[in-house]
Amino acid sequence: MTAISRDEVAHLAMLARIEMTDSELDHLASEMDVILGAVARVQEVAGQDVPPTSHPLALSNVFRDDVVIPSLTPEEALSGAPAKADQRFKVPQILGDAE
Amino acid sequence: MIRNSASVMAEALAKKEITSVELTQLHLDRIDAVDSHVHAFLHVDREGALSQAAAVDAKRAAGEKLSPLAGVPLALKDVMTQKGIPTTAGSKILEGWRPPYDSTVVSRLKANGIVILGKTNMDEFAMGSSTENSAYGTTHNPWDLDRIPGGSGGGSAASLAAFEAPLAIGTDTGGSIRQPAAVTGTVGVKPTYGGVSRYGLIAFSSSLDQAGPCARTVLDAALLHEAIAGYDKKDSTSINAPVPAVVAAAKKLDVKGLKIGVVKELSGDGYQAGVRSRFDEALQELVAAGAEIVEVSCPNFEYALAAYYLIAPSEASSNLARFDSMRYGIRVGDDGNAGAEEVMKMTREVGFGKEVKRRIILGTYALSSGYYDAYYGSAQKVRTLIVQDFAKAFAQADVLVSPTCPTTAFKIGEKSDDPLAMYLNDIATIPVNMAGVGGMSLPAGLSPDDGLPVGFQIMSAAMKDDLMYQVGGTLEAALLSKWGAPILSQAPALATK
């Protein structure tokens, strides 16, 4: 019932920040069509009068006490970083046109 | 010794008939001998395991009071962080990552003196039912090496069935503990949501994910359950209440007066004949043990699969945004010229596998404006209907039962190109996650049509986990006296090396 175009999949891939080849996009577009057709069944029973459930537990605003507790050292926090400098995560250029 | 249950091993350790170092070494030797065929492990921490074992032995020698499972080895699903030990969640994007902290489950295992042998294989980010989606190769089912061991926790289940470990940790978002248990002839339990801390569990779908015990017997699972469960202030969704007395329940071996609800919708068409016959026979054992069987109807369960494949990908698309190549994991294409966004896109292209990309795109779509109400919103409403179905069913029965999976283990490669066929594996396990209730799978025997293990699922209301252990323990004992030996004694011997 739902048709999703290759261009829409390309847009979603951009939103999700995943580079995709043309063949990947083609393949995914046809798969998405089938999967969305199957999962659209939820609409059959999702009436106006049914409240949504986002979570099995009815919890809100769980806070811990505002006290200092031991945490990772800077070295530990940076231990998995692909690049680092001066106790900071070193990242590629984030502003302006890098190309 | 390695074919014994964890409880028997623990008893031998307590009586000083064997040391933990010896017991750990026996399992490391077994891993060396058979894991090239099974591929249950992604990383084996030989030195770490032996030094944890030596520490337990020293405490025992000094006369310290130890936990019931102290000194018993365990296999840890690679989705749980363990400080300093490679942790990948089956993904290339985390290749080489060594977490700087322990998950709460690992902290509790260590506090209980349970020896961690290594990390087990899994579908990438726990998305799958066969481990074929691991970036590091497929795990093979010890019952038939050409077949899948289930997933996502196929490595944990296979390690138990191959006698590489007597205990394992799994995580279950839509069946990833129970389905691998079913197809490998082992026991797996998804506790009540919030029963076991998710701190340090690499998130797939936060409102569904739950860690739990994997073992070869119901009692072993209960002992491990009590070791890892309980309130944790580091997990905001952790339930602050006493852990249900699951060990005592597993030992009761009595179901007289209990009402067992057979879920009408989780049987019939689509379920393999051999699965149905073993399920029905197991049910008769429970009747013989004094339980009352009632049929219950959960009409909205048929929509659970569809709702799950909207909710889980939606949450995953958000959770997996953290893999941005900036703070941990691999980074691709950072040549000094490419900008952060470009590097991010190239890294995620290379780092994520097909199924993960598929689900991220699906989740991004379901959450996008214009489609949100029709997809994610509708799925949340179905979730309400499933919660209501469970509430009605638990008003009529103490526990609910069904086959764990519609079929026994299928061949590797058989469904890997058909996502929808693959998703159908989880049709009977998913409702449990949607409602946050408890679920267990234990062996119901071998299917007469193919000789492969069949799983029997028991579901209990939230924080009534003890009831599923009580029924599971009773059924296991009844089946054992009928069979004369545990089901795994019928598994073919694995070639060594």
Interface residues (C-beta under 8 A of the other chain):
Chain A: I4 E8 V9 L12 A13 L15 A16 R17 I18 E19 M20 E24 L28 E31 M32 V34 I35 L36 A38 V39 A40 R41 V42 Q43 E44 V45 A46 G47 V50 P51 P52 T53 S54 H55 P56 L57 L59 V62 R64 L72 E76 A77 S79 G80 A81 P82 A83 F89 V91 P92 Q93 I94 G96 D97 A98 E99
Chain B: W97 R98 P99 P100 Y101 Y193 G194 S207 K233 S236 T237 I239 N300 Y303 A306 A307 Y309 L310 S317 A321 D324 S325 M326 R327 Y328 G329 I330 R331 D334 N337 A338 G339 A340 E341 E342 V343 M344 K345 M346 R348 E349 F352 K357 R358 I360 I361 L362 T364 Y365 S368 A374 Y375 G377 S378 A379 Q380 K381 V382 R383 T384 L385 V387 P419 L420 M434 A435 G436 V437 A462
